[in-house]
Amino acid sequence: MVPQVTGTQTMVVSPHSLASAAGSRILQQGGNAFDAAVAVSACLAVVYPHMTGLGGDSFWLTYSTKERKVRAYNASGRSGSRITAASFAGESAIPQRGPRSVITVPGMVDGWDAILQEYGSKTLAEVLEPAIRYALEGFPLSPDQHVNTAERFDVLAAYPQTAAIYLPGGKVPEQGSRFVQSDLGNSLLQVADQGRDVFYSGSVGQEIVRSLKEQGGLLTMEDFARHRGEWVEPVKGSYRGLDLYQVPPNSQGFTGIMALQILEQFDLESIEHGSYEYYHLLVEALKLSFRDRDRYLSDPKFSSIPLDRLLSKSYAAKLAACIDMERALPMDTQPVGHDTAYAAVVDSEGNAVSFIQSLYFEFGSAVVGGDTGILLQNRGSFFSLDPSHVNRLEPDKRTFHTLMPAMACRDGKPYILYGTQGGEGQPQTQTALLTRMVDYGMAPQTAVREPRWVWGRTWGEATQELRVEGRIAAEVQQRLRLAGHKVQKVEDFARVMGHAHAIMIDDNGFLLGGTDPRCDGAAIHGFN
């Protein structure tokens, strides 16, 4: 059992202990939460390469004590300017792997630069130093990377340049063995030395585009050079007196607010945690929010999304009235991807960062950009080729994004930072975490460890089942079945539930960190 970690000045949580340690080290060296967050992000891109990397996207929520407000940075990439549905004529869908699945520009490196330019106290070279060292000198290969490599052996083996890195000698590297990524380290060195532009208009980007073009890929150097992320106003809601913040569309974050505002119509304190009523109510609230998400979510520059209505309390009450406590709502969703890395940092001044990053599927497209060592995302494969679909493929467009870091504030200051890996499971687990901490008084580590569920097609599969961990009482599972849920019992700490993490700032000003026992992470407290 992972103990509750409590600190007095700083806290870092992430799905890999080495990344958490890197962030804590930056804080100890006098950096702030923003410096530390970029260090964590870069380290995850090295030590959790199956989940995230320089070839992927990220979303950021920031709180600066000087500004006293929450801001969001959208570091997700757009589709290429010449890429249309006609680019995939004769195909029923965009390929999920391979060079033709790489149709959106990676936003990660731009995100690092933006966060540091706005709030950082250290240079990009300083905060990238731990990641560079892990890439060039190696690190002990984690259990999670070992399992994912074994499961995706055939995918990785299909691309020689990828196999050379992730399947050295044609084999799955042993857990705990030294894993070195020299090419990736050299790319990071170039970014550290020359800044973001080396990735978007310089030698790193040029090598990526050259390699993609050679393999039939569709992105151009012009697409890379034009890329810019953007600071955006977070979407906001409330729950039991807390202000809730999420990144706006193209993120699905508003669904996490919708679900909680539906639940606010019910007296959860009168409902036993872990009971049939608890699980049924949360699942039904989330399904109702997914219905609107699937109807509207896309790039808001291409499609109108009625957020004012969706996030209104009156609409929440209307949806709450649709919930039948004895019967499951029949509903379907489309499969979405899953592999992601969430992390959070709070420093001694009260600055806070909640962020998440991804390659979309595990190992993304499975394509490495030439000799850069950078694995490229397949996020654009989620675009639809149906011209009537709200998330249809169009040039210079951001796709529906599952990534959604969250922050809850109390009296204008950060109270809980929370998030998780897991595609469609992200709003589900976030809702579980917040209700457990707010309605049932649980500390973050307890909230993360409690039994979880996931409904829908969150891991890209055809199933529409409600998967529940075996730790959920048998009689609760049976009642869920009787109500019409297609219940599938899974193992006690199932990987399908994702990797959740949270930081709470309690009434004494102490920092409580929670990290998921399903991953290789750590919550680390310290001083700065």
N, C-alpha and C positions, 0 to 999 in steps of 0.2 A: 504493500500500500504506500502510495506517494504521500509524504507528510505535507501539511500546510506550511508554506514558506511565508514568513512575515518579516518585513524590514521597516526601517525607520526613515530612510532617505531616498533610495532608488530601487527600482524593480525592472527586470527584463524577463519576458517570457517568449519562448519560441519553440518550434518543434525539433530543434537539434541543440544539444547542450553546448557544442562548440560555438554556435552562432550566438547563443545567450551569453556565453562567456566573453565573446568578442565585444558585444555591446556593453557589458559591464566594465570591461577593461577601458573602453573609450570614455565611459563616465568617470572612472577612477583617474584618468589622465586629464580631467578637466573639461571634457566635452559635455555637451548638453544632450537632451533626449533626442533631438533631431540628428545630431552627429551619430549617436549610438544606434538609432534606428537604421540609418543607411549602412552602418557597419554590419548590423544583423542581417539586413537584406542581402548585402553582397556576400556575406558568409554562407547564407542559405543557398545562394546561387552556385556555390562551390560544393558544400558538404551535403546538400539535399538535391542533387542534380536531376533526380527523377521527378521532382515536384516543381522546381522553379529554376530560373536562370536568366542570364543576360538576354536571351532570345525570347523572353516572355513579357508579360504586362504586370502592372501593379496599381493598387488604389491606396490612397493615404487619407487619414483623418488626423488633423493636427490641432493642438491647443497650445497657444503661446500665452504665458502669464503676462507678458507685456501688452498684448492685444486684448486679452481676456475674451477670446471668442474661438469657436471651432471653425476650421476651414477644411476644405477637401481638395485633393489634387488627383486628377484623372490622368494616370500614366498608362492608358491603354492605346493601342495603335489602331489606325484606320486601314481599310482595304486599299490596295493599290489603285492609282488614278485611272489605269487602263483595264481594270479587272471588272467584268460584268458577268451576268448569267451566261452570256454567249461564250465566255471563256471555257465553259463546261458543257457546251452543246453535246447532246447525246448521252450525258451522264444524268443519273437520277438524283445525285447529291454530290456535294464537294467531297473529294477524298478526305478521309480522316487521318491518313498518314502519308508520308512522302513529300517531295518538293512542291507538288501542286496543292498541298494542304496549307502551305505557308503563303497566305494571301493578305495578312495584316502585318504592319511594321511593328517590331518589338518596342514597347514603351518604357521598359525598365530603366535603362541608363539615363534617359531624359528625366525620369522621376527622381533618381538620386541627385542629379544636378539641381533640379528645381527645389527640392527640400533644403539642400545645403545653401543654395543661393539666397533663399528666403529667410532661413532661420539658423543655419549652421554656424558654429564657431571654429570649426576645423576645416582643413582642405579636403578635397576629394581623395588626394593621395594618402592623407593620414588615415581616413576612415576605411579605405580599401586595403590597407596594409595587412590586416589579419586574413582577409579573403585571399589575397595574393600569396601569402605564405602557405595557406592550406592547399592552394592549387599547385604551387611549384614544389613544395616539400612533401605534400601528401597528408592524409588524415586517416584514422581508422574507419573503414567502411562500416556504415551503420546497419543494424538489423533491418530497418525499413528499406534501405537501398538494396540490400542483398535479396530480400523477398521480392521486391518489385522487379529487379533484374532477372531473377529466375522466372517469374511469371511472364515477362515480356521478352524472353530470350529470342524467340523467332522474329519479333518485330525489330529488335536491335541488330540481329544477325543479317537482316535483309539489306543493310546499308553498311558497306565495308568501312567507311570512315568512322561511322558511329560504333560499329563493333570493335574497332581497334582501340577505342577509348573505354567502352563500358563492358566489353567482353575480351579482356586481354588474354591472348593465347587461345581464343575461341571458347573460353570458359567463363562461368559466373564467378567473379572474384569472391573469395571467402570473407565472411563476416569478420571484421576486425583487422583484415589485411590493409596494408598501406595503399591508398588509392591516390594516384598522382594524375593531375590534368595539366601538363606543361603548356599545351597550346592555349588553354583557357587562361592560365596564369599570365602568359605573354600578352594576351588581349587585355586583361585587367591592368597590366603594367602600362599599356598604351593609353587606356582610359585614364589611369591615375596621372600620367604625365601630360596628356594632351587634352583631357576633358571630354565632355559628351560629344563634341563635334567629330572626334576621330571615329566614333561609332556611326554617326549619321551622315557624314560627308567625307570622312577620311578613310584611312587604309583598312580599318576593321570592317566598316560597312561595305566598302568596295569588294573585299574578299568574300563577304557573305553573298552579295548580289552576283558576283562572278560565278560562284559555286552553284547558286540556285539556277542561274540562266543556263549553265552547262547541263543541268539535270532536268531542264524543262520547266523550271519555276517561273513565276509571273511577276514578282516584285522587281522594281527598277531602282537605280540609284537616286533618281528624282523623287521616288516615294520616300526613301530614307531621308533625303536632304530636306524635304518639306515637313517632316514630322515635328510636331510640338504637342506636348501635353498641355493641360490647362488647369489653373486654379478655378474652382467652381464653388458655388454656395451649396452647403450640405442640405439634404432634405431633413426636415425636422418634424418630430411628433412628440407625444408625451405618454408616460405610463406611471400611474400612482405618484404623481408629483415630480417625476424625473423627466428631464428633457432628453429625448432620444435623437441621435444624429447618425445618418448614413450617407454614403456617397450617392449622388443623384444618378439617374439613368445616363448612360447605358448600363449601370450597375442595377442588380435586382434588389438593392438595399431597401427600397421602400416597402418591400413585402415584409421585412422584419418589423417595421413600424406598424404596418397594417395589422399583422397578426396580434401584436401586443395590445393595440387599441381595441381590437375585437375582444380580447381576453379581459380587458379592463372593465367590460360590461358585466363580468361575473365576479362573484366573491370567492376568490381562490382560497382565501384563508379558511373558508368553511369546507373546502374540498381537501381530502387527505392526499398528501403528496404520494405518488406511486400507485394511486387507486385507478380503477377503470375510468372514473369520471375525469381524473387529471389527464390521462393520456388521450382519451377520446376527445376531450374539449380542445386540447392543444392541436391535435391532428386536424380536427375540423376547421379551426380558425385558420390554420396555415393553408389548407386546401382552398378555402375561400379567397385568400390573398393570392394564391397561385393562379386562380382563375383569371383575375384581373391582370396579373403579371404577364401571363401568356397572351392575353388579348392586346396588350399595349406596349410591352417592353421592346425597345430598339434604340437606335441613336435618335435623341430628341431633335436633332437638326434635320431629320428626315421624316419624323412622324410626331404628331402631337400626343402628349401623354398627360391626362387630366389629373395631375398630382394633387391639386387643391381639393378636388372631390374625393380622390382615393384616400387621402390622409385626413379627411375631416372626421370629427367625432360623430357627426350625424350618420355618416356612411358606415362607420364602425358599428354603431348601434343597429343599423339596418341589417348588416351582415350577421351580427350576433344573433339577431332574431331568426335567422335561417337555420341555426344549429339545432338539431334534434338530438337530445342527450341519449336517446336509445337507438339511433340509427345512423349509420355512416352515409355521408353524401357520396353518391356515385359520381366519379370524375376521372378524367384521363389527363396525362401530361406527356410531353415529349421527352425523350432521353437527353440528358445533359452530361457534360464531363465532370471531372471530380478532383483531380490532383492539384493541390494548392498548399501554400504555407502561410499561416497567419502568425503575426507576432505583435508585441506591444512593449512600449518603454515609457516609464515615468521617471523624471529626474528630481533632484532635491529642491529645485525651484518650483516644481509643480507643472512644468512643461510635460506634455503627453503626446504620444504618437501611437495610433492604432492603424496597422497596415496589413495588406495581404497581397500575395503575388503568385503567379502560376504560369505553367506552360500549357495548360488546359488538360489534355490527357497525360498519363504518366509517360515521361520522356517526350512529351509534345508530339511533334511531327516525326520524330526519330531521325531527323536529318540534321547533321552538323554543318555549319556554314564554312566550308573549305577548311583552311588550316587555322581557323580562329579558335577551335575547340568549343564553340558556342552552339548549343542545342537550340533549335528553333521551334517556336510554338506552333500549334495547329488550331489556335483559337478561331480563326476565320472559317474553319470547317463547319461551324455552327450556323453560319448564314444559310438561309433557305434559297433554293432556286425557283420556288414558287413565286411568280410575279405578284400575286395577291397577298402574300404573307407579310406581316408587319416587319419581320426581320429579314426581308429579302435582300439578296446581295446587290449592292450598288457601289460604284466607285467612291473612294474617299469617305467611307462609312465605317462607324464603329459597330460591332456586333453586340447583341444581347450578351451581357457579361454576368456570370454567377458570382464574381468576387464582391464581397461586401464587408469591409471592416466596420465595426460599430463602436459607439461611445455613448454612454449615458452620463448626463451631468446633473448635479444637485447644487442648487443655489449658485448656478453659473460656473461651477468648477467641475472638472472631471471626477466622476464617482466610480464608474465601472468601464473598463476597456475590455472588449470581448470579441471573439470571432473564432472561426473554425475552417478547416478544410472540408470539402465534401459536396461541391456542386449544389444540387437542389437540397441537400442536407444542411446547407449553411443557415438559411433562415429557421429551419426546424431546430437545430441545436442551439442557435442563438436564443430562440424563444425559451427553450428549456433552461438554459443557463440563467437568463435574466429572471424568469419566474422563480427559480430556485433561490437565487440570491435575494430578490426583493420581497417575494411573498412568503417564502419559507425560511428566510434568515440564514441560509447556508453560506459558508465561506467559499471562495472561489474553487479551492481544491476539491471540496466536497461536491459542489455543483457540477464540476467537470467529471468527477468519478462516478456519480450516480448513473443508474441504468439509462440507456438511450434507445431511441428508435429512429427509423428513417422511412418515410413514405415516398413512393413514386419511383421514377426511373433515374435516380440520381447518379448512378455509375454507368450510364450509357447502355443499360440493359433493357430488355423488352418487358420486364416484369412491372406490374403496377401494385406490388404487394406492400404491406406494412411490415417491415422487418423490425423485430423486437429482440433485444438481448435476452438471453436465457435467465438473467437475474431478475427480470420482471416476473412477478408472481404468476403461477400457472392459472389461477382462477381469474386474474386480470386478463391474461391472454385469451382465455375462453370467452369471457364476456365481450371482448373486442371482436372475436369471431362471430358471436351471436348477433352483434350489432351490424354485421355486414363487412367488417374489415377483413381483407385477405391477409391474415396474419402468417408470417413466416418466422419461426424462432431461429435465431442465429447464436453464435457463441457469446460467452459472457462479456468479453471486451472486444467486440467485432471491429475489424479494420474498416468495414463499410460505414461505420458511424463517424469516421473522420477524426481529425486531431484538433481538439478545442483548447483554447487558452484564455485566461482572464486575469486582469489586475483590478483590485478594489482598493480605494482609499477610504479607510473606515473613519468613524467619528473621532478617533484619537489622532488622525493624521498618519496612521501606520499603513503600510503598503502590503496587501495580501496578494500573493501570486498563485495562480493555479495552472498546471500544465497537464496534458493528457497522458495517462498511463499507456495509451495505445501507440505512442510514438517515442522518439528518442530525445525528447525535449527536456528543458529544465527551466525552473523559475529561479532567478538569481537576484539577491538583494545586495546592496553595497552602499558606498559613500562616494560623494563627489563634491 
